[in-house]
Amino acid sequence: MANVIVSVADRPYTMQCPDGEEGHLRELAALLDAEIVRIKQSVGAIGDIRLLVMSGLMVADRLSESVRRIEELEDQIKGLRESRNVALLQAKDLEARVTDRLDSASKKLETIARAMAK
């Protein structure tokens, strides 16, 4: 485990994370810190705990919206895959019918050609 010092609301915090995840942890702390700065600018100075809770809720709200959107997109992908599968089955059916008609026409042409050759 790696120790990382991150700064949130102008305060340093020592956090642990798996080795190699230090940069990601710093990015997450920066995201939370940016939200804190945004809230401070809009509502002014409020207690640190309240500020952290509000910031956490704002980040959680964005996460929730992102998860909802991902689920919508996954549903759309599922629908598109189902449509593609139906279209493939229809194309195979059409190909089989065209092949059958071409075979039938070929046999008729062969019969006519034999009759004309006599």
C-alpha positions as CSV (number, residue, x, y, z in Angstrom):
1,M,0.0,0.0,0.0
2,A,1.2,3.5,-0.8
3,N,0.8,6.6,1.3
4,V,-0.4,9.7,-0.6
5,I,-0.9,13.2,0.8
6,V,-3.9,14.9,-0.8
7,S,-5.2,18.4,-0.2
8,V,-8.9,18.9,0.2
9,A,-10.3,22.2,1.4
10,D,-6.8,23.5,1.9
11,R,-6.0,20.8,4.4
12,P,-3.6,17.9,3.8
13,Y,-4.8,14.3,4.4
14,T,-2.6,11.2,4.3
15,M,-4.4,8.4,2.5
16,Q,-3.5,4.9,1.6
17,C,-4.2,3.3,-1.7
18,P,-2.9,0.3,-3.6
19,D,0.5,0.7,-5.3
20,G,0.1,2.3,-8.7
21,E,-3.2,4.1,-7.8
22,E,-1.6,7.2,-6.4
23,G,-2.4,9.4,-9.4
24,H,-6.0,8.3,-9.4
25,L,-6.4,9.1,-5.7
26,R,-4.9,12.5,-6.4
27,E,-7.4,13.0,-9.2
28,L,-10.3,12.1,-7.0
29,A,-9.1,14.4,-4.3
30,A,-8.8,17.2,-6.9
31,L,-12.4,16.5,-8.0
32,L,-13.7,16.8,-4.5
33,D,-11.6,19.9,-3.8
34,A,-12.9,21.6,-7.0
35,E,-16.5,20.9,-5.9
36,I,-15.7,22.4,-2.5
37,V,-14.3,25.5,-4.2
38,R,-17.4,25.8,-6.3
39,I,-19.7,25.5,-3.3
40,K,-17.7,28.0,-1.4
41,Q,-18.0,30.5,-4.2
42,S,-21.8,30.1,-4.4
43,V,-22.7,29.9,-0.7
44,G,-19.8,31.4,1.1
45,A,-18.1,30.2,4.2
46,I,-20.0,27.4,6.0
47,G,-18.7,24.8,8.4
48,D,-16.1,22.3,7.1
49,I,-18.2,19.3,7.8
50,R,-21.2,20.8,6.1
51,L,-19.1,21.9,3.1
52,L,-17.6,18.3,2.8
53,V,-21.1,16.8,3.0
54,M,-22.5,19.1,0.4
55,S,-19.5,18.5,-1.9
56,G,-19.8,14.8,-1.4
57,L,-23.5,14.9,-2.2
58,M,-22.9,17.0,-5.4
59,V,-20.2,14.5,-6.6
60,A,-22.6,11.6,-5.7
61,D,-25.4,13.3,-7.7
62,R,-23.1,13.5,-10.7
63,L,-22.1,9.9,-10.2
64,S,-25.8,8.8,-9.9
65,E,-26.7,10.7,-13.1
66,S,-23.7,9.1,-14.9
67,V,-24.8,5.6,-13.8
68,R,-28.4,6.3,-15.0
69,R,-27.1,7.4,-18.4
70,I,-24.8,4.4,-18.7
71,E,-27.8,2.2,-18.0
72,E,-29.8,4.0,-20.7
73,L,-27.0,3.5,-23.2
74,E,-26.6,-0.1,-22.2
75,D,-30.3,-0.6,-22.9
76,Q,-29.9,1.2,-26.3
77,I,-27.0,-1.1,-27.1
78,K,-29.0,-4.2,-26.2
79,G,-31.9,-3.0,-28.4
80,L,-29.5,-2.3,-31.3
81,R,-28.0,-5.8,-30.9
82,E,-31.4,-7.4,-31.0
83,S,-32.3,-5.4,-34.1
84,R,-29.1,-6.4,-35.8
85,N,-29.8,-10.0,-35.0
86,V,-33.3,-9.8,-36.4
87,A,-31.9,-8.1,-39.5
88,L,-29.3,-10.8,-39.9
89,L,-31.9,-13.5,-39.7
90,Q,-34.1,-11.7,-42.2
91,A,-31.1,-11.4,-44.6
92,K,-30.3,-15.1,-44.3
93,D,-34.0,-15.9,-44.9
94,L,-34.1,-13.6,-48.0
95,E,-30.8,-15.1,-49.2
96,A,-32.2,-18.6,-48.9
97,R,-35.4,-17.7,-50.8
98,V,-33.4,-15.9,-53.6
99,T,-31.2,-19.0,-53.9
100,D,-34.2,-21.2,-54.2
101,R,-35.8,-19.1,-56.8
102,L,-32.5,-18.9,-58.8
103,D,-32.1,-22.7,-58.6
104,S,-35.7,-23.1,-59.8
105,A,-35.2,-20.6,-62.7
106,S,-31.9,-22.3,-63.6
107,K,-33.7,-25.7,-63.8
108,K,-36.5,-24.2,-66.0
109,L,-33.9,-22.6,-68.3
110,E,-32.0,-25.9,-68.6
111,T,-35.3,-27.6,-69.5
112,I,-36.1,-25.0,-72.1
113,A,-32.5,-25.2,-73.5
114,R,-32.8,-29.0,-73.8
115,A,-36.1,-28.7,-75.5
116,M,-34.8,-26.2,-78.0
117,A,-31.8,-28.3,-78.7
118,K,-33.9,-31.2,-79.9
